[in-house]
């Protein structure tokens, strides 16, 4: 099952559980999910991309803009990468060892609770 089709199965009916959600950010693999999200859940989908990945319009006699070299940060993409980095510092989440999905889900909740508690205790000092 492709990730996009799996996302539809996963997200179906969640607008009732999470009425405050209005927008989702996703990778370019989920481009086809945009229309479905709008119709089924009334959510908007934003896909961060570099300005050069979609092509640029310019005059025929103009010089094309220079593409920057090296690593370029995409807006909102770092949030996912950072969170995965936090989670994989926990040994049991570094690889998928679990037989049951419920066990993996419980370990995710435990890891995020640990991060939250660490932040709460740090702010009180």
C-alpha positions in Angstrom: 0.0 0.0 0.0 1.5 3.4 -1.0 1.9 6.0 1.7 -0.6 8.3 0.1 -3.3 5.6 0.1 -2.4 4.6 3.7 -2.7 8.3 4.7 -6.3 8.4 3.5 -7.1 5.3 5.6 -5.3 6.7 8.6 -6.8 10.2 8.5 -10.4 9.2 7.6 -12.8 10.6 10.2 -10.1 12.4 12.3 -11.7 15.8 11.8 -14.2 14.9 14.6 -11.4 14.0 17.0 -9.2 17.0 16.1 -11.5 19.8 15.1 -8.8 22.5 15.6 -6.6 21.1 12.8 -6.8 23.2 9.7 -3.5 22.5 7.9 -1.1 19.6 7.4 2.5 19.7 6.0 3.7 16.8 4.0 6.4 15.6 1.6 6.1 15.8 -2.2 5.0 12.1 -2.2 1.7 13.2 -0.8 0.9 15.7 -3.5 -2.2 13.8 -4.6 -3.6 13.9 -1.1 -4.4 17.6 -1.4 -7.8 17.4 -3.0 -8.9 14.4 -0.9 -8.0 16.3 2.3 -9.9 19.3 1.3 -13.1 17.4 0.4 -13.0 14.7 3.1 -11.7 16.7 6.1 -11.7 20.4 5.1 -8.0 20.5 5.9 -5.4 22.3 3.7 -2.2 20.5 2.7 1.1 22.5 2.3 4.0 20.9 0.6 7.3 22.8 1.2 9.5 23.0 -1.9 12.5 25.0 -3.0 11.7 27.7 -5.5 13.6 26.0 -8.2 11.9 22.6 -7.9 8.7 23.8 -9.6 10.3 25.8 -12.3 10.3 29.6 -12.5 8.6 32.0 -15.0 10.7 34.8 -16.5 11.1 36.9 -19.6 12.6 35.1 -22.6 15.5 37.5 -22.8 16.3 37.4 -19.0 19.1 35.5 -17.4 17.8 32.6 -15.3 18.3 33.0 -11.5 21.2 31.2 -10.1 20.4 28.1 -8.0 22.2 28.3 -4.6 24.8 25.6 -3.9 24.9 23.4 -0.9 22.2 22.4 1.6 19.1 24.5 1.6 16.6 24.3 4.5 13.0 23.9 3.6 10.4 25.7 5.6 8.6 23.4 8.2 10.5 20.4 7.0 13.0 20.7 9.9 10.2 20.1 12.4 9.7 16.5 11.3 13.5 15.9 11.1 14.1 17.3 14.5 11.3 15.3 16.1 12.6 12.1 14.6 16.0 12.9 15.9 14.6 13.4 19.4 12.8 10.1 19.2 15.6 8.0 17.9 17.8 8.9 20.9 15.7 6.2 22.6 17.2 2.8 21.8 13.9 1.0 21.3 12.8 3.6 18.7 16.0 3.7 16.8 14.9 0.5 14.9 11.5 -1.1 14.5 11.9 -4.1 16.9 8.3 -4.3 18.1 5.9 -7.0 17.0 2.8 -5.1 18.0 1.9 -1.7 16.7 0.5 -0.9 20.1 3.9 -1.4 21.7 5.6 1.0 19.3 2.8 3.5 19.9 3.3 3.2 23.6 7.0 3.8 23.3 6.4 6.9 21.2 4.1 8.3 23.9 6.7 7.4 26.5 9.5 9.1 24.6 7.5 12.3 24.0 6.4 12.4 27.6 10.1 12.1 28.6 11.0 15.0 26.4 8.1 17.1 27.8 9.0 16.3 31.4 12.6 17.2 30.8 11.5 20.6 29.4 9.1 21.3 32.2 11.7 20.6 34.9 14.3 22.7 33.0 12.1 25.8 32.9 11.5 25.8 36.7 15.1 26.3 37.5 
